């Protein structure tokens, strides 16, 4: 499944990332990881102390990629509204959901402080980044000064994560899209114009 140009640790991390997203922590067995990565048991335990160590590396990698993808959308030129819109409207696999958001539903990840930390840090970072953009928009007169940046940031993250849940439940991206359109309409009506 993975390029043979990838190192064995890279193949193991990528396989674990995919399996955690699809099956969760408990459903991701060392054997499944090894099969998906095309690596033997000896290779896995040579590079990682065990499943928790490998899962942590995979979760950290997923968190880094989610942050990079969000930053690519939020870092575009434009008004605060345009930057938030860029993030909300960016291409994503809605029916598959958010790889970090899905980890919050995994009781084994949430119960383990080490595994939970990259998830929590990523969501905290996202709320902070969005709040800063809302604050900039308020200061430049692009968004209403009545908007509370931290609350709007939490609303944006909740809309995206909740939209994934609704889309997965219905088997259609329509619920996600409706939530995003509704949030953008609310933000637009709270602009300075």
N, C-alpha and C positions, 0 to 999 in steps of 0.2 A: 504494500500500500504506500509506503514511503520510499523516497529516492534512496538508492544505495549510496549516494554521495553523502547522505546525512550520517553523522556519527551514530553509534549505538545509543549513547545517552540521549541524543536529540530525538531519535526514533522512539525511544521509551517515553520521553516527555510528551511528544506529540500524540502518541497512542493513548497515554493516560489522560491527556486533555480531552480527546474525543470521547473516550469511554466515560469520564466523569460527567461530561455534558449529556451524553445519551442515557447512562445507567445510574449515575450517582456513585457515591463512595462505596457503599456496601456491594453494589452490583458490579463493581470494577475489581475483578479478581486478578492477582498476579499472573495467572495463566492466560487470561484474556489479554492483558497488556502485552505479554511476551508474544502471543500469537499475532496480535495486530501490528506489533513493532517488528516482527520477524527476528526476534532476539531470544536467545536461550536464557534459562534460569540463572546460569552462572554469570552471564553478562549483566543481567538485571541487578544481581546482588553484588557484583563487582563495582558497579557505578553508584548504587543507592543502598542504603542500609535496610530498606524494606519498603513496603507499600506506603506507609505514612510519609517517608522521606521523598519518595517519587511523586506522591500526590501533592506535597507541598511545592515541589519544583514546578509541577504542571499548573497548579493554581496560581503561583506567582507569575508564570509566563502568560497565562490567560489574563490575569489582572493587568499586566503590562500592555498587552495588546488592546484590551478594552480601553485603557487610558489613552493610548496612542491614537486609536480610531476616533475617540471622542474629541481629543485635542485637534486632530486634523479637521474636524467639522467646526469646532468652536473657534479655532484660530484663523478662520477666514477673515478677509477684510470686510468691513461693513458695519452697520449699526448693531446695537445689542439685539434688536429683534431679528435682524438678518442672520446673526451668528447663532442665536438660539434656534431659529428656523432651520438653519443648515444642519444643526445637530439632530433636530427632531425629524427632519425629512431625509436624512442620509439613508443610503441603501443598507438594508439589513434583512436577515432571514427571520422575519417576524414569527413564523410558525415554529421555528426552532427555538426561539427565545434567546435571552441573554445568557451567555455562559457564566457570568459572575452572578447575575440574578438567580439563576437556577441553583447555584450553590447555596444560596440562603435558604432554600427549601430542603436542603439535605441535613437531616438531624445529626449525622456523624461529623459533618464538616463544622456545623455551628457549635457542637459540643466540644470541639477540639480548638483551644485557643490559637495554636500555631496555624492550623488550617483555615480558621476563620479570619485571622488577622489580615491577609491580603484582600479578602473580600470586603471587609469593613473599611480598610484603608482606601480601596478603590471607590467605594460609594461615598465616603467622606470627601475624597479628592474631587469627585464629580460635583457634589453639592457645593463645595467651596468654589470651584471654577465657575459654575453657573451663577452663584451668588455674586461673584466679582463682576461678571458680565452684566448682571442686572443692576448692580451698583453703578457701573460705568454708564449704563443707559440712563439711569436716573440723573446722574451728574451732568450728562450732555443734553438733557432734556428730551431724550428719545423715548423714555418710559416714564410713567407717572411716579412722582415722588411718594405717592401713597403705597406703592408696592414695597413690601418688606423683602429684601434680597434673599435672605435665608429661607423664608417661607415659599417664595416663588421657585427657588432652586429645588426645594423638597417636593413641590408640586410637579415640577418638570420630571424629576426622577421617578416619582410615584406614577405619573401618567405613562411614562415609557414602560416601567416594569409591570404596571397593571395592564397596560395595553397588550403586552406579551401574553399575560395570563388569559385575558379575554379572547385573544386571537387563537391561542392553543385550545381553549375550551370549545370554541365554535368551529375550529378547523378552517378559519378564514382570517385574512389580514384586515378585513373590513373594520372590525372593532378597534384594532390598533390605530388604523388610519383615522377613524372617527374621533378617537380621543386626542390624537395629535392635532387634527383640524380644529377641534373645540378649544384646546389650550391656546393654539395660535390666534384664534379669534378673540379669546379673552385678553391675551397680551396686546393684540392690535388695538383693542378698544381702550386699553390703558396706556396707550402711547401719548405723546405730548400733542399730537395733532387732533 
